[in-house]
Amino acid sequence: MFSENEVIFSNNNFLQRFQEIETQIDLEQELERHRERQRQRERERERERVRLREREQTRIKINSRPTKTRSCQTLVLENSNLKAKFNQKITIEHLQLRDLLSCPSPFQSTIEGSSSPLYFPFNQSLYSLDQRTLECKRIQNCNFRITTMFVKNNLICAGSSNGNLMVKDLQREKFIINRTFGADVINSVMITNDLPLPNQNIHPTLILSSNDSMVRIVQVGNTRLSLQKKIRFRQPINHTSVSPNGNVLLAVGDTKNAVLLDPRNGYRMISRINAMKDSSFSTHWNPLTSCQFAIGSQEGAALIFDIRKLNNTLAKVQSTQIAKKDRAIRNVKFSSDHELLLIAEHKNRVNILDARNYRDMQTIQLDPNDGDTHISGACFGPNSEFVYISTKQKIIKIPLDVRKRRLFSFCNFK
């Protein structure tokens, strides 16, 4: 026989054990519900990926002939509903290098919305313009003539006409690295984390294209720049870009050819494109897919290719200029939402092409009353809500209406 105290103690133990088991069951059930929610989210993500792939495959019908564009209503800046004009001078040091304006995308800046700063060079210094306060601040005196610049992941870098390169961290003011690579013009510089290099997620990589017929792969370390790879060509290289998945490096230069290289296989040549009639100075990849890219050439044409069928162009957009000296395409850039393609000409005009069909295009005509209309740079703003065009004397900000864009009308005008 158990005493009364022993029975009470035994009951308490039983209740305590029962509560522990019940708690354990609740935890396991909650864990299973959490796993089910994770599986559900993964299924939704997979459905979205499949939907995007199907939409892409449906949209891209590569024909044997280039797609012809259809002109939309021309937007004249003098009569348009402009958001703003900024009286900021930009120095063009090289006649053919006109990628001198940057407005970091939402993924490249800690500041959201249309207030993201604009970056540009003037004389031998780099500047930033705060769109909210209109404060123009000098970021760095480079002490060299700036031919190219790039801003991404809080880094800004600039190249010169004699091989000088400056890299600065916009968050750490004291982080400044200067180094010389060769003695010729650095035609373009790109910041990326997509190349297969050690610590690529920690240390960003620079891709330098130079007149000494070299493409240099340079990794940004904590205290120095480390040259990882030199790729030699037969002609000066004017521009290089890497696909979003890091599998293809595209290079163009003082030749009628464009070259595709494989970074994951020692930069072995994948293919050579012979579709241009002159040198090329700008390239850009569609951020939605690692298959489509655009090339801007001296001949006055922007060509869009699909890497799955390089024998034919996906589309070809001719310059709107009559004079041969003004026909060159200096800048091609896809918007971050992958729906638009910007095509900047040598002067006067910037074309906005619908990248969903490569047919509908609107031409922005710069106002001659704004002074010299030689275009120094052009880019899309955050969330593709604005397009920015810079001349030697001004930066012009034009709003893009997403709703109207879906109806094939891009610029917000009345």
Secondary structure, DSSP 8 states (H G I E B T S, - for coil): ---HHHHHHHHHHHHHHHHHHHHHHHHHHHHHHHHHHHHHHHHHHHHHHHHHHHHHHHH----SS-B--EE---EEGGGS---EEE-------STT-----B---TTT-SS-GGG--EEEEETTEEEEE-TTT--EEEEEE-SS-EEEEEEETTEEEEEETTSEEEEEESSSTT-EEEEE-SSS-EEEEEEES-S--TTTTTS-EEEEEETTSEEEEEEE-SSSEEEEEEEE-SS-EEEEEE-TTSS-EEEEESSS-EEEEEGGGTTEEEEEE---SS-EEEEEE-TT-SSEEEEEETTSEEEEEETT-TTS-SEEEE-S-SSGGG--EEEEEE-TTSSEEEEEESBSEEEEEETTTS-EEEEEE--GGGS--B--EEEE-GGG-EEEEE-SS-EEEEEB-HHHHHTT--B---
